[in-house]
């Protein structure tokens, strides 16, 4: 969901009223609730015109779709209490969270990365790896960023070599996280972990952490490390996105973010970006890029990571189709 989409959704939730908002939010996943709750917390007063615009837009979208597809607890309590105050949040939370099991892995999905890191960093790296493959990739990456370099590298290696999780192993995790999941020996092991999972997590890492982890993986198994790199979507892979996808991407990216990101891009990729802009916008972007002074590579990588996160979101939403790092030098 784009930033503008989150704001509109927050306005809609506040306009619906407690019962209706609770029914909608019951079906949202942890990350969506966190984003939505945070946006609601910033809204002290909403202009009447903005509410009308959002409701009108929602009405149009609703008539175009036969149904609204929504996926799916401690963190939501904090977010909604800040947004609505103790009294109003209390009844809303009871409706949203009523009857839910907030134990085990599911409860970790609602916690901030630092808290999860504090909870699991002293566990055996294999247990940590098994936990992280159950979480959203960006959340797993943030949790890894709070580990020591040695632990981080060890855990990513174990994720990359993990080919599944036996139900009995999940039951053992119950002892660590209080009823993680209910296992069943008659079920086949769940396909979790592996090369792709490790690559997806590494995609969210900062350049420095990514380089350190890749060096560690290469020293352990160069062939496996190469497979992980082949699965990673890097900035230059934007060349594989079709023109329509590039145009959708450009609507989501701030100009300054794009300028800094393109400082570290090849000429061919720059030209692909320029040709998908209007002539005037392309000329202005060229001028801004030429006039931009030296930028630290770490800053370039940070802006490229932001763009890559937008690309992954658009790909997950089905709006675009995806085709097939290190020091502080200047570029």
Secondary structure, DSSP 4 states (H G I P E B T S, - for coil): --HHHHHHHHHHHHHH-HHHHHHHHTTS-HHHHHHHHHHHHT-S---HHHHHHHHHHHHHHHHH-SS------HHHHHHHHHHH-HHHHHHHHHHHHTT----HHHHHTTS-HHHHHHHHTTS-HHHHHHHHTTS-HHHHHHHHHTS-HHHHHHHHHHHHT---B-HHHHHHHHHHHTS-----TTSPPB---SHHHHHHHHTTS-HHHHHHHHHHHHHH-HHHHHHHHHHS--GGGGGGS-HHHHHHHHHHS-HHHHHHHHTTS-HHHHHHHHHTS-HHHHHHHHHHHHH----BHHHHHHHHHHHHHHHHHHHHTTSS---------B-
